[in-house]
Amino acid sequence: MAVGAETRKSPAAEDPEPHPCGSSRAGGAKRRRYALRSADDYEMLEVVGNGAFGVVVKARDRRTGKKVALKHLLGENEGGHGVPDFDAWKIEAVCQAACRGHPLIVEIKDVVRDGKTGEILLVMEFVGRSLREQLFPYSEDVTRVMMRQLVDAAKKMHSSRVIHRDIKPENILVSVVGQLKICDFWAATWMKPAGKPYERCLAGTLPYTSPEQLAGNRCYGPAVDMWALGCIMGELLTGWPLFGGDMTEKELLAELSDKLGDLITELFDVLPELSPSGCEVLTGLLAFDPEKRLTAAEALEHRWFAEEAKKEEFPGFVPLFGQQ
């Protein structure tokens, strides 16, 4: 497989045993060979995404003729960037597969190996462009339709004991019929029991990172995803990220600790048309204390979603997202 200069050689045929939550196994651990299908079953068409941990290629399944997305993993590790951890693909693949069958989560179809390089590729349904490419201020009614989809996807992940840990517009794809789908589970992990710490406090993309992650708290839960959804809701309404900017993690945490209430008040000042129920949902998702933050199940039961208008009342909704 060739996807440009990013391609790297991988040690070949044997991979470590899978292990939970991204932790590393001790040296000398028993190793196991995985029999994977060949990447030669897919014809590479074009690169459609390029990030720190992988290159996504649009491809054609030679057996069926259908378009798919292949994620070529550049490597990640528990301690930082750039050093390949060859267990990473298993964690990502298994977490994403645990959410299989939900229409608002990108489906993982297979895991294949490049016979020449030994590299692992994840095969996923091909959806389309990311929300980041189509993000500008939306009305409250359209935002509500979009947020219902995202919160419903989060409910599926959390009921499957999966925390995404990097929900952001770049990791939300938009289908030709206007359906939003959460993708890219590189940072995902299994939920741990309350009070049991993770090996590290993985912080995702700064403007969507929860206060508890910014504080370095290694005991966190699905509330980190709900904070990210609150940030996205605000961005859908305003057209710009609510937090972050040029701040460091420490600076952003200090601002959220001292001024979150004021920041939300200022946000409502620039959104005078936002309904009281919409304000309640946004405030509930952006609660500083994760114990007070709305869960996905609670959010879906909120009256704001009960007020959701039907899609047919928005004649421009599908064309708006349907451009490829």
Secondary structure as GFF3:
##gff-version 3
##sequence-region A 1 324
A	DSSP	beta_strand	14	16	.	.	.	ID=ss1
A	DSSP	three_ten_helix	20	22	.	.	.	ID=ss2
A	DSSP	beta_strand	31	33	.	.	.	ID=ss3
A	DSSP	beta_strand	37	38	.	.	.	ID=ss4
A	DSSP	three_ten_helix	39	41	.	.	.	ID=ss5
A	DSSP	beta_strand	42	50	.	.	.	ID=ss6
A	DSSP	beta_strand	54	61	.	.	.	ID=ss7
A	DSSP	beta_strand	67	73	.	.	.	ID=ss8
A	DSSP	beta_strand	76	77	.	.	.	ID=ss9
A	DSSP	beta_strand	80	81	.	.	.	ID=ss10
A	DSSP	alpha_helix	88	98	.	.	.	ID=ss11
A	DSSP	beta_strand	108	113	.	.	.	ID=ss12
A	DSSP	beta_strand	120	125	.	.	.	ID=ss13
A	DSSP	three_ten_helix	131	134	.	.	.	ID=ss14
A	DSSP	alpha_helix	140	159	.	.	.	ID=ss15
A	DSSP	beta_strand	162	163	.	.	.	ID=ss16
A	DSSP	three_ten_helix	169	171	.	.	.	ID=ss17
A	DSSP	beta_strand	172	174	.	.	.	ID=ss18
A	DSSP	beta_strand	180	182	.	.	.	ID=ss19
A	DSSP	beta_strand	189	190	.	.	.	ID=ss20
A	DSSP	three_ten_helix	206	208	.	.	.	ID=ss21
A	DSSP	alpha_helix	211	214	.	.	.	ID=ss22
A	DSSP	alpha_helix	223	238	.	.	.	ID=ss23
A	DSSP	alpha_helix	249	269	.	.	.	ID=ss24
A	DSSP	alpha_helix	276	285	.	.	.	ID=ss25
A	DSSP	three_ten_helix	290	292	.	.	.	ID=ss26
A	DSSP	alpha_helix	296	300	.	.	.	ID=ss27
A	DSSP	alpha_helix	303	306	.	.	.	ID=ss28
A	DSSP	three_ten_helix	311	313	.	.	.	ID=ss29
A	DSSP	alpha_helix	317	322	.	.	.	ID=ss30
###
